[in-house]
């Protein structure tokens, strides 16, 4: 690599005209056995490898890369991948509107239902899939490891940098949304708005109230986990909150984050602890930094909103089926409409890092009831939904039924108006079904099954 300008290249080259803007949605799912509600393993007749093989055989997916071990599938610019604890992730193709995003997610849901029913018919026990932010029943000892080399490196390193590194890897699940940007100014505006609204986003989508089979007392155990994961590579990025921040500031932050690995001739080379800045200057074991190394490093950083070739909003629990498009809908309405973006900029302009960080530490417990400037955080969340609704309405993208994209905000708006989250739905159902393990199973089936 050459000088500092080379480090800006991935972001500069990603800029595109608004006419080419697309929406990418990602959703992770937690698999449980239909018979025992134990974790779905990686291997075996009822494991996720079997699920993936059936997706290939029955639904037109193709193996991505090597199939020994099987780690990823691809079809029509979408992919299915595995997180370390066998969470199954759909990374959707970049699509022009939320109707197409919803259709893609629904198609994948039906594919999984078909495959899961096949496995159950053959074995008497099939996988059920749930939209939850944290595994509701499993202990660490109950989970295996997906055999991906990167995960082995993270498994050794992350526990040295926080108490919940392994929980993040193996027991959490998220929904994420990816957005394009026109130029540096647009990228920084949307990044800043995304970071300043991140704790409210987390609160709205709280959906992990259970820990090892019992309510933990709050609303999002996933959000609790992220408070104690490697602080050098995650969080709210205070240096990016100011009005003068640019690509260079993000690069400076990323340069000082410790690395995980580099790839050489298709093989993973562990390099934990050395910052990319030091690697750029000194090299490592005879290796010198390349652009591919830089892109790999950027993908190992986990802030609440991540800048890559797209802007990735990352701070939400995985969701029940009726809400799975809502995270993408919220930020499509805000990021892809100038009036809505300016409206939210005015709303969050005075929000400072310290108060946002304090709210982030609170929302795993109180969600929308968490205090912010003396009022429930849900009041700000409602204003974000209002702005997004206006943006989606002005986009005027109609689906097959004639409805515009605001339809994807309705289930969210109905809950937030009452300061409720999916976690509240789960806890209410658990109580209504008699609590205990029977109540937990019934609540999961009623509220969170995909």
N, C-alpha and C positions, 0 to 999 in steps of 0.2 A: 504494500500500500504506500501511497505517497503522503501528502500532508493532510491537514485537518479537513480541507475541502472534500477529500474522498469520503470522509465519514458522513458528510451531509448527503452524499449521492443517493442513498436509498429513499430519502424523503423528497428530495428535489425531483427525482425521476418519477415519483408516484403522483405528482400533481397532475390534474386532468381537468378539462372543462366540465362545467356542471351538467352538460347534456350527457356525459358519460358516467355520472354518479350512479352507483349501485348500492344495494343493501345486502349484507351478508349476516346470516343468523347462525349461531352455534348453540347447541343444546346437549348437555350431558344427562344421562339417565342412570339411575341406580337399579340394578337387577336383583330381585329376590325370588327365591324358590316358591312356586305356587303351593307346595305342600308344607313347607317348614318355615318359610320366610327367612331362611338363612341366605347368605350371600351367594350369588351366582358365580361359580368359579371361572377361571380362565380356560381350563381344559376339561375334557370329559364329555359324555354324551349329552349333558345339559349345560355345558359351559358356553362362554361367549365365542370361543373358536368355532364351535358347532353352529352357533347362530350366524356367524360371519360366512361360513361355508354355505349355509342354506341361502343366505342373501345372494351369494354368487350364483348358486344353482337355480334359484327360483325367481330372482328379481333383477337380473341383469347387472349386478355389481361385478367389478373385477378386482383381483388382488393387486394392491399397490406395492411394488417392490418385491422383496423376497417373501415367500410364504412359510419359511422356516426360521423363526417363528412367525405366525400370522399376526400382523399388527394393524393393518390398514386396508381399506377398500376404497374404490373410486368409481364414480359414475356421473357423467354429465356435469363436470366441474365441481361436484360435491364429493365429500369423503366421509367415511366412517372410521373412527380411530378409537383406541383404548387408552384410558387413563390408568395410572399404576395399580389401582385396586379393581380393575375390570369394569370401571364405569364406561359406558358406551356413549361416544360422542358423534353426533351428526354435525359436520361443518358444511353448511349449505353453500350452494353456488351463489355467486354475486348476481342478484336479480334486481329488476327495475322498479318493482313496487311490492308492497306488503301482501297483496293478494297472491302474488307468485310465491313469496316466502311462505305464506300459510299453506298453500297447496303442496309445496315441497315437503314441509314438515308433516302434513297429513298423509302424504304418500308414504313417507318413511314409517310413520306410526302404523299404517296398515300392513306394510311389509313385515315389521317386527311382530305384529299380532299374528300374522299368518305363520311365520316361522316358529314363534313360541307355541302356537296351537299344535303345529306339527310335532314339535319335540314332546309336548305333553301327551299327545295321542300315542306316541311310541314308547315313552318311558314312564308315563303316569305322573310326571313332575316337570313342569316347564318353567321358563323364566317369566316373571312379571316385571314390568318396567314402571318406574316411578319418577316423578318430577319433584325432587327434594334437594335441599342444599347440603344435607349431611346424612350419612347412612343412619337409619333410624334404629337399627338393632345391633350391628356388628361391633365387636371389639377388634383392636388391631390384630390380635392373635387369630381371629376368624378369617382373615383375608390373606389371599396369596399375592404374588407379585407378577404383574405382566412383564415378560422377559425382554424389555427394551433396554439397550445399553445405557441410554441417558438416564433412565430411572434408577439404575444401579448406582450411578454416580451421585444423583440427588439423594438417594437413600442414605448414603454415607455422610454426605456433607450437610444437608439441611438440619439434622438434629443438633449440629454444633452451633447453629445460628438461631435457634428458637425452639420452644417446647412443642410446637404444633406442626413442625415441618412434615412429619409422616402422616398426620391427620389430614393436612391439606392435600397431600398426594393421593391418599387411598380412601378417604372417607367423605370428601366433599364433592359436590357437583354444582355446576353453574350454567347459567344462560349468558351468552355474550352476543354482542352485535358489532358489526364492522361497517365503517363508513369511509367514503372517499373525501378528499379535500382538494380544493382548487389551486391553492398556492400557500405559501408560508403563513401569510396573515390569516387565511381561513382555517388552516390547520391549528394555529395557536388559539384562535377564538374558540373553536369547538373543543380543543383539548382543555382549555381553561374552564369553559362552561361544564364540560364533563367532569372534571376534577371537583369543581365547587358544588356540583349537584350530586356527587357520588354517595355521600352518606344518606341523602334523602332517597336515592335510588335503592340502596341497600335496604332501607327501612320499608319502602313500598313493597318489595318483593321478598320479604322475610318468609322463609318456608322451610325451616329446619328446627322445630321446637323440641325434638326428641334426641336423646343421647343414650345409647346402649339400652333402648327399650323403655325409657322413662322420660317424661318432660324434664328438661334441665332448668326450667324456671324463666326462660327467656323465649325469644322468637327466632333467632338465627344463630345456630351453633357454628355454621360455616363462617359467619362474620366474626364470631368470637375467635375461631381458629386463626384467622388472618391477622389478628392483633399480635400474634407471637410467632410469626414466620419471618425468616431472614430480613431484617429491616433495611438492608442495603439495596434490596431489589424490589421493594413493594411500598405501597402507601399512597399518599396524596401529593407528593412531589412539590414541596413548597416553592422551589425555585421556578416552577412553571406557572404559578398563580398570578404573577405580576403582569401588567399590560405590555411590558417591553420584552417579554420572553420570546425566544425564537428557536428554530431548529438547533442552533448552536448550544443553547442551554440544555436541551434534552440530550444532546450528544455529550456534553460535559458531565451530566449526571450518569449516563450510561457508561462512560469511560471509567468512572470510579466504582462501578459495581463489580463484585467478584465474578469470575467466570465459572462455568461448569466444565466445558469441554471444547475441543476442536475436532474436526473430522479430517482424516488423511487417508486417501485411497479407499474410501468407503468404511474406514474403521474409526471408532470413537477413541480419542485420546483424552483421558481425564486431565483436567487442569483446574483444580478447585482452589479458590482463595486468591489467586493472582488477579488483579484488576486488568481490564482490557487496556487501560492506559499503560500499565507496566508491561503487558505483553507486547503492545505496539512498540515500546521503546527497547525492551530487552530480549524479546522472544521467549521461547520456552522449549527446552530440551532439543535445541537445534531447529525448531520450527519458527517461522516468521509469520506475522499477521497477514491475512488476506481479506478481501472483501467478503468472501464466503464466511470467514470466521466472524466478521463484524455482524453480518446478518444473523448468523447462528446465535451470537451473543444477545442481540436485540430480542430474539425470541425466548430467551431465558429470563427476561425481566418481567415482573408481574405487578406493575402499579395498577391502581384502580381504573385508570384509563391509559392504554398503551399506544404509543406511536410507532407504527411500522410503515409498511406500504399502504396501510389503511389505519384509521383511528379505531381502536378496539375498546369498547366499554365492557368492563369485566366484573363489576362489583355486585352481581345479583345471584341469589340462590336459583337453582334449577326450579322450574315451575310446573304446576299442573297444566293439563292440556289447554284449558280455556284461557290461560295467561301466557302461553309459551311465546306468542308473537308480540306481546305487549312491551317487553323491553326494547325491541327493535322499533316498535311503533312510537314509543315515547321519544326516542332520540331522532328518529327520522323526521318527526314533526318539528323538532327543535333545530336540528342541524341543517336540514335541507330546505328551510324556509327563512329568508332573510328577516322578515318581520318577527317571527317567533324567536329566532336567535338573538336579535337585538333586545327583544322583550326580556328574555331570560338573562342576558348580560346585565341589564339594568337591575333585575331582581337580585342577582348574586354579586354585584360589583363590590359591595362593602363587606362581603363575607371573608373573614380572615382565616389564615391557616390554623391558628390556635383553637378557635371556636369550632372549625370544621373537624379538626382532629379530636376534640373533646366529644363532639357528636358521634364521630365514627366509633369511639370507644364505648358509646352508650347504646347505639341502635340495636346491637345484638340482643339486648335485654328488652328495651321498651318499644322498639320499632317506631311506628308513627306517633306514639305517645311520648317519645323521648323529647326532652326540653331543648329548644333552640331559641335563644333570646327571649326566654320567658314564656314561650308559646309552644304547643305541640309541633314537632317536625312535620306532621301531616299537613299543616296549613301551607307550608312551602311546597310540599308535594302536590297539593291540589293546584297551586298556581303553575307548577310545571306541567301538569296534565292539561290545564286550560290553554297554556301556550302551545303545547304540542297538538292539541285538538284543532286550534286555529291554523297551525302550519299544515296539518294533514288535509284540512278542509280546502285550503288554498291550493294544495297540490292537485286536488280534484282527480285523483286516480280511481276510476270505478272498476269494481270487480264484476264477475259474471252475473251476480244478483242485482247489480245496479247500485250497490252501496259503495261509499267511498272508504278511504283507509281509516277513518275515525272509528269504524266498527271494532277495530282491534284494541282500542283504548277503553271501550265500554266496561268490560269486566273489571279492569283496574280502577276506573273512575268510581264505579259503584262501591268498591271496597274502601278506597281511600277517603271518600266522602264521609264514611262512618269510622275512619281511623282504624280500619281492619286490614289484615293481611292474610295470605294463605295459611300462615301459622295459626292464626286465630281460628280459621275454619277447621284445621286439623285438631287443635286442642278441644274445640267444642264437640267435634265428632267423637273424639276419644272419650270424653266425659259422657256423652249421650249413649255410647255403646258399652258403658260399664267399666271404663278404665282398664288397667291391667293389660296383659298381652293380647287378650281377645279384643279389647277395645282398641288397642293400637292397630292390629291387623284390619279391623273393620274401618277405622278412620283412614288408614292409608288407602284402602280399596275405594272408599267413598270419595275422598278428596284428591288424592295425589296420583292415582294410577293413570298412566298415559295410554 
